[in-house]
Protein backbone atom coordinates (compact mmCIF):
# COMPACT_ATOMS: atom_id res chain seq x y z
CA UNK A 1 0.00 0.00 0.00
CA UNK A 2 1.35 3.43 -1.02
CA UNK A 3 1.92 5.74 1.89
CA UNK A 4 1.06 9.44 1.94
CA UNK A 5 4.68 10.56 1.62
CA UNK A 6 5.10 8.72 -1.67
CA UNK A 7 1.89 10.22 -3.01
CA UNK A 8 2.97 13.71 -2.00
CA UNK A 9 6.36 13.25 -3.64
CA UNK A 10 4.76 12.04 -6.86
CA UNK A 11 2.27 14.90 -6.84
CA UNK A 12 5.07 17.39 -6.17
CA UNK A 13 7.14 15.97 -9.03
CA UNK A 14 4.18 16.21 -11.36
CA UNK A 15 3.52 19.78 -10.30
CA UNK A 16 7.21 20.69 -10.75
CA UNK A 17 7.33 19.09 -14.18
CA UNK A 18 4.11 20.81 -15.14
CA UNK A 19 5.49 24.19 -14.04
CA UNK A 20 8.66 23.66 -16.06
CA UNK A 21 6.59 22.68 -19.06
CA UNK A 22 4.37 25.71 -18.61
CA UNK A 23 7.38 28.06 -18.38
CA UNK A 24 8.93 26.44 -21.43
CA UNK A 25 5.72 26.85 -23.41
CA UNK A 26 5.35 30.45 -22.32
CA UNK A 27 8.99 31.19 -23.19
CA UNK A 28 8.64 29.64 -26.63
CA UNK A 29 5.36 31.43 -27.15
CA UNK A 30 7.02 34.72 -26.23
CA UNK A 31 9.89 34.12 -28.64
CA UNK A 32 7.45 33.16 -31.39
CA UNK A 33 5.37 36.23 -30.71
CA UNK A 34 8.49 38.42 -30.84
CA UNK A 35 9.55 36.86 -34.13
CA UNK A 36 6.09 37.32 -35.61
CA UNK A 37 5.97 40.89 -34.37
CA UNK A 38 9.46 41.60 -35.78
CA UNK A 39 8.58 40.16 -39.14
CA UNK A 40 5.31 42.07 -39.18
CA UNK A 41 7.10 45.32 -38.38
CA UNK A 42 9.72 44.60 -41.04
CA UNK A 43 7.01 43.81 -43.61
CA UNK A 44 5.12 46.91 -42.55
CA UNK A 45 8.20 49.08 -43.07
CA UNK A 46 8.94 47.45 -46.42
CA UNK A 47 5.35 47.87 -47.57
CA UNK A 48 5.30 51.47 -46.40
CA UNK A 49 8.63 52.17 -48.15
CA UNK A 50 7.35 50.54 -51.35
CA UNK A 51 4.13 52.55 -51.25
CA UNK A 52 6.06 55.77 -50.68
CA UNK A 53 8.50 54.90 -53.52
CA UNK A 54 5.64 54.12 -55.90
CA UNK A 55 3.95 57.39 -54.97
CA UNK A 56 7.20 59.29 -55.54
CA UNK A 57 7.68 57.56 -58.90
CA UNK A 58 4.15 58.44 -59.95
CA UNK A 59 4.70 62.01 -58.85
CA UNK A 60 7.98 62.26 -60.76
CA UNK A 61 6.35 60.79 -63.86
CA UNK A 62 3.45 63.22 -63.61
CA UNK A 63 5.89 66.12 -63.15
CA UNK A 64 7.94 65.07 -66.17
CA UNK A 65 4.80 64.71 -68.28
CA UNK A 66 3.60 68.12 -67.16
CA UNK A 67 6.96 69.74 -67.92
CA UNK A 68 7.08 68.02 -71.29
CA UNK A 69 3.55 69.20 -72.06
CA UNK A 70 4.44 72.75 -71.03
CA UNK A 71 7.59 72.71 -73.18
CA UNK A 72 5.60 71.46 -76.16
CA UNK A 73 2.97 74.17 -75.69
CA UNK A 74 5.67 76.84 -75.33
CA UNK A 75 7.34 75.59 -78.53
CA UNK A 76 3.99 75.59 -80.34
CA UNK A 77 3.28 79.12 -79.12
CA UNK A 78 6.69 80.28 -80.36
CA UNK A 79 6.12 78.65 -83.74
CA UNK A 80 2.69 80.25 -84.01
CA UNK A 81 4.18 83.62 -83.09
CA UNK A 82 6.92 83.22 -85.69
CA UNK A 83 4.47 82.27 -88.41
CA UNK A 84 2.28 85.24 -87.48
CA UNK A 85 5.30 87.53 -87.73
CA UNK A 86 6.29 86.01 -91.09
CA UNK A 87 2.74 86.54 -92.34
CA UNK A 88 2.74 90.12 -91.08
CA UNK A 89 6.08 90.86 -92.76
CA UNK A 90 4.92 89.25 -96.02
CA UNK A 91 1.73 91.28 -95.91
CA UNK A 92 3.78 94.43 -95.35
CA UNK A 93 6.09 93.54 -98.23
CA UNK A 94 3.06 92.93 -100.43
CA UNK A 95 1.63 96.31 -99.44
CA UNK A 96 4.92 98.04 -100.33
CA UNK A 97 5.21 96.17 -103.62
CA UNK A 98 1.64 97.10 -104.42
CA UNK A 99 2.74 100.73 -104.48
CA UNK A 100 5.84 100.07 -106.61
CA UNK A 101 4.26 100.97 -109.96
CA UNK A 102 3.66 104.49 -108.63
CA UNK A 103 7.44 105.02 -108.32
CA UNK A 104 9.23 106.92 -111.09
CA UNK A 105 11.75 104.11 -111.58
CA UNK A 106 9.12 101.37 -111.99
CA UNK A 107 9.50 101.29 -115.83
CA UNK A 108 13.24 100.69 -115.36
CA UNK A 109 12.54 97.91 -112.83
CA UNK A 110 10.02 96.32 -115.21
CA UNK A 111 12.55 96.55 -118.04
CA UNK A 112 15.21 94.79 -115.95
CA UNK A 113 12.78 91.97 -115.13
CA UNK A 114 11.77 91.46 -118.77
CA UNK A 115 15.41 91.54 -119.92
CA UNK A 116 16.35 88.96 -117.27
CA UNK A 117 13.55 86.67 -118.47
CA UNK A 118 14.44 87.07 -122.17
CA UNK A 119 18.05 86.14 -121.39
CA UNK A 120 16.81 82.86 -119.90
CA UNK A 121 14.76 81.98 -122.99
CA UNK A 122 15.61 81.08 -126.57
CA UNK A 123 14.25 82.60 -129.76
CA UNK A 124 13.48 86.11 -130.95
CA UNK A 125 9.75 86.32 -130.25
CA UNK A 126 8.20 86.60 -126.81
CA UNK A 127 4.85 87.07 -125.10
CA UNK A 128 5.14 89.36 -122.08
CA UNK A 129 2.32 88.92 -119.55
CA UNK A 130 1.80 91.81 -117.13
CA UNK A 131 -0.87 93.32 -114.93
CA UNK A 132 -3.46 95.20 -116.97
CA UNK A 133 -2.24 98.46 -115.39
CA UNK A 134 1.24 97.91 -116.87
CA UNK A 135 0.23 97.30 -120.50
CA UNK A 136 0.72 100.94 -121.53
CA UNK A 137 4.08 101.24 -119.74
CA UNK A 138 5.19 97.95 -121.25
CA UNK A 139 4.50 99.00 -124.84
CA UNK A 140 5.64 102.60 -124.60
CA UNK A 141 8.71 102.42 -122.35
CA UNK A 142 9.76 98.84 -121.68
CA UNK A 143 9.71 97.17 -125.11
CA UNK A 144 11.90 99.77 -126.84
CA UNK A 145 14.45 99.58 -124.04
CA UNK A 146 14.42 95.77 -124.00
CA UNK A 147 15.16 95.59 -127.75
CA UNK A 148 17.90 98.19 -127.38
CA UNK A 149 19.61 96.37 -124.52
CA UNK A 150 19.37 92.96 -126.15
CA UNK A 151 20.81 94.41 -129.38
CA UNK A 152 23.73 95.70 -127.33
CA UNK A 153 24.29 92.08 -126.32
CA UNK A 154 24.26 91.02 -130.00
CA UNK A 155 20.83 89.44 -129.77
CA UNK A 156 17.97 90.59 -131.94
CA UNK A 157 14.43 90.54 -130.58
CA UNK A 158 11.93 90.54 -133.43
CA UNK A 159 8.62 90.36 -131.56
CA UNK A 160 7.49 91.47 -128.11
CA UNK A 161 3.77 91.12 -127.54
CA UNK A 162 2.01 92.48 -124.44
CA UNK A 163 -0.57 90.22 -122.81
CA UNK A 164 -2.71 90.86 -119.74
CA UNK A 165 -2.28 88.48 -116.82
CA UNK A 166 -5.37 86.55 -115.77
CA UNK A 167 -5.12 87.98 -112.22
CA UNK A 168 -3.91 91.26 -110.78
CA UNK A 169 -0.23 91.37 -109.87
CA UNK A 170 1.89 93.64 -107.68
CA UNK A 171 4.18 94.07 -110.67
CA UNK A 172 6.83 92.44 -112.81
CA UNK A 173 6.30 90.26 -115.86
CA UNK A 174 5.83 86.65 -116.96
CA UNK A 175 7.64 86.04 -120.25
CA UNK A 176 7.08 83.09 -122.55
CA UNK A 177 7.86 81.87 -126.07
CA UNK A 178 5.14 81.56 -128.77
CA UNK A 179 4.49 77.83 -128.30
CA UNK A 180 3.74 78.48 -124.64
CA UNK A 181 5.81 75.55 -123.38
CA UNK A 182 8.54 77.62 -121.76
CA UNK A 183 7.76 80.48 -119.39
CA UNK A 184 9.96 82.51 -117.09
CA UNK A 185 7.85 84.01 -114.32
CA UNK A 186 9.43 87.22 -113.10
CA UNK A 187 6.40 88.76 -111.46
CA UNK A 188 6.93 90.18 -107.98
CA UNK A 189 4.85 87.33 -106.54
CA UNK A 190 6.96 84.66 -108.25
CA UNK A 191 10.20 86.28 -107.16
CA UNK A 192 8.95 86.46 -103.58
CA UNK A 193 8.03 82.78 -103.74
CA UNK A 194 11.49 81.84 -105.00
CA UNK A 195 13.02 83.89 -102.22
CA UNK A 196 10.69 82.56 -99.49
CA UNK A 197 13.37 80.57 -97.62
CA UNK A 198 15.85 83.42 -97.76
CA UNK A 199 13.17 85.86 -96.63
CA UNK A 200 12.26 83.63 -93.66
CA UNK A 201 15.92 83.38 -92.69
CA UNK A 202 16.23 87.15 -92.78
CA UNK A 203 13.11 87.56 -90.65
CA UNK A 204 14.30 84.99 -88.11
CA UNK A 205 17.77 86.52 -87.98
CA UNK A 206 16.49 90.06 -87.47
CA UNK A 207 13.54 89.30 -85.19
CA UNK A 208 14.53 86.17 -83.26
CA UNK A 209 18.33 86.10 -83.19
CA UNK A 210 18.54 88.58 -80.26
CA UNK A 211 16.47 86.08 -78.24
CA UNK A 212 19.06 83.38 -78.95
CA UNK A 213 21.92 85.66 -77.92
CA UNK A 214 20.29 86.19 -74.55
CA UNK A 215 21.13 82.58 -73.75
CA UNK A 216 17.72 81.05 -74.24
CA UNK A 217 19.22 78.41 -76.46
CA UNK A 218 15.92 78.04 -78.28
CA UNK A 219 15.72 77.58 -82.01
KOLBA-439422 format. One record per residue (C-alpha): x, y, z; residue in one letter. Coordinates in steps of 0.25 Angstrom, whole numbers. Example, Ala and Ser with C-alpha at 12.3 -4.5 7.8 and 13.67 -1.06 7.14 Angstrom:
2
[[49 -18 31] "A"] [[55 -4 29] "S"] 
END
This chain:
219
[[0 0 0] "X"] [[5 14 -4] "X"] [[8 23 8] "X"] [[4 38 8] "X"] [[19 42 6] "X"] [[20 35 -7] "X"] [[8 41 -12] "X"] [[12 55 -8] "X"] [[25 53 -15] "X"] [[19 48 -27] "X"] [[9 60 -27] "X"] [[20 70 -25] "X"] [[29 64 -36] "X"] [[17 65 -45] "X"] [[14 79 -41] "X"] [[29 83 -43] "X"] [[29 76 -57] "X"] [[16 83 -61] "X"] [[22 97 -56] "X"] [[35 95 -64] "X"] [[26 91 -76] "X"] [[17 103 -74] "X"] [[30 112 -74] "X"] [[36 106 -86] "X"] [[23 107 -94] "X"] [[21 122 -89] "X"] [[36 125 -93] "X"] [[35 119 -107] "X"] [[21 126 -109] "X"] [[28 139 -105] "X"] [[40 136 -115] "X"] [[30 133 -126] "X"] [[21 145 -123] "X"] [[34 154 -123] "X"] [[38 147 -137] "X"] [[24 149 -142] "X"] [[24 164 -137] "X"] [[38 166 -143] "X"] [[34 161 -157] "X"] [[21 168 -157] "X"] [[28 181 -154] "X"] [[39 178 -164] "X"] [[28 175 -174] "X"] [[20 188 -170] "X"] [[33 196 -172] "X"] [[36 190 -186] "X"] [[21 191 -190] "X"] [[21 206 -186] "X"] [[35 209 -193] "X"] [[29 202 -205] "X"] [[17 210 -205] "X"] [[24 223 -203] "X"] [[34 220 -214] "X"] [[23 216 -224] "X"] [[16 230 -220] "X"] [[29 237 -222] "X"] [[31 230 -236] "X"] [[17 234 -240] "X"] [[19 248 -235] "X"] [[32 249 -243] "X"] [[25 243 -255] "X"] [[14 253 -254] "X"] [[24 264 -253] "X"] [[32 260 -265] "X"] [[19 259 -273] "X"] [[14 272 -269] "X"] [[28 279 -272] "X"] [[28 272 -285] "X"] [[14 277 -288] "X"] [[18 291 -284] "X"] [[30 291 -293] "X"] [[22 286 -305] "X"] [[12 297 -303] "X"] [[23 307 -301] "X"] [[29 302 -314] "X"] [[16 302 -321] "X"] [[13 316 -316] "X"] [[27 321 -321] "X"] [[24 315 -335] "X"] [[11 321 -336] "X"] [[17 334 -332] "X"] [[28 333 -343] "X"] [[18 329 -354] "X"] [[9 341 -350] "X"] [[21 350 -351] "X"] [[25 344 -364] "X"] [[11 346 -369] "X"] [[11 360 -364] "X"] [[24 363 -371] "X"] [[20 357 -384] "X"] [[7 365 -384] "X"] [[15 378 -381] "X"] [[24 374 -393] "X"] [[12 372 -402] "X"] [[7 385 -398] "X"] [[20 392 -401] "X"] [[21 385 -414] "X"] [[7 388 -418] "X"] [[11 403 -418] "X"] [[23 400 -426] "X"] [[17 404 -440] "X"] [[15 418 -435] "X"] [[30 420 -433] "X"] [[37 428 -444] "X"] [[47 416 -446] "X"] [[36 405 -448] "X"] [[38 405 -463] "X"] [[53 403 -461] "X"] [[50 392 -451] "X"] [[40 385 -461] "X"] [[50 386 -472] "X"] [[61 379 -464] "X"] [[51 368 -461] "X"] [[47 366 -475] "X"] [[62 366 -480] "X"] [[65 356 -469] "X"] [[54 347 -474] "X"] [[58 348 -489] "X"] [[72 345 -486] "X"] [[67 331 -480] "X"] [[59 328 -492] "X"] [[62 324 -506] "X"] [[57 330 -519] "X"] [[54 344 -524] "X"] [[39 345 -521] "X"] [[33 346 -507] "X"] [[19 348 -500] "X"] [[21 357 -488] "X"] [[9 356 -478] "X"] [[7 367 -469] "X"] [[-3 373 -460] "X"] [[-14 381 -468] "X"] [[-9 394 -462] "X"] [[5 392 -467] "X"] [[1 389 -482] "X"] [[3 404 -486] "X"] [[16 405 -479] "X"] [[21 392 -485] "X"] [[18 396 -499] "X"] [[23 410 -498] "X"] [[35 410 -489] "X"] [[39 395 -487] "X"] [[39 389 -500] "X"] [[48 399 -507] "X"] [[58 398 -496] "X"] [[58 383 -496] "X"] [[61 382 -511] "X"] [[72 393 -510] "X"] [[78 385 -498] "X"] [[77 372 -505] "X"] [[83 378 -518] "X"] [[95 383 -509] "X"] [[97 368 -505] "X"] [[97 364 -520] "X"] [[83 358 -519] "X"] [[72 362 -528] "X"] [[58 362 -522] "X"] [[48 362 -534] "X"] [[34 361 -526] "X"] [[30 366 -512] "X"] [[15 364 -510] "X"] [[8 370 -498] "X"] [[-2 361 -491] "X"] [[-11 363 -479] "X"] [[-9 354 -467] "X"] [[-21 346 -463] "X"] [[-20 352 -449] "X"] [[-16 365 -443] "X"] [[-1 365 -439] "X"] [[8 375 -431] "X"] [[17 376 -443] "X"] [[27 370 -451] "X"] [[25 361 -463] "X"] [[23 347 -468] "X"] [[31 344 -481] "X"] [[28 332 -490] "X"] [[31 327 -504] "X"] [[21 326 -515] "X"] [[18 311 -513] "X"] [[15 314 -499] "X"] [[23 302 -494] "X"] [[34 310 -487] "X"] [[31 322 -478] "X"] [[40 330 -468] "X"] [[31 336 -457] "X"] [[38 349 -452] "X"] [[26 355 -446] "X"] [[28 361 -432] "X"] [[19 349 -426] "X"] [[28 339 -433] "X"] [[41 345 -429] "X"] [[36 346 -414] "X"] [[32 331 -415] "X"] [[46 327 -420] "X"] [[52 336 -409] "X"] [[43 330 -398] "X"] [[53 322 -390] "X"] [[63 334 -391] "X"] [[53 343 -387] "X"] [[49 335 -375] "X"] [[64 334 -371] "X"] [[65 349 -371] "X"] [[52 350 -363] "X"] [[57 340 -352] "X"] [[71 346 -352] "X"] [[66 360 -350] "X"] [[54 357 -341] "X"] [[58 345 -333] "X"] [[73 344 -333] "X"] [[74 354 -321] "X"] [[66 344 -313] "X"] [[76 334 -316] "X"] [[88 343 -312] "X"] [[81 345 -298] "X"] [[85 330 -295] "X"] [[71 324 -297] "X"] [[77 314 -306] "X"] [[64 312 -313] "X"] [[63 310 -328] "X"] 
END
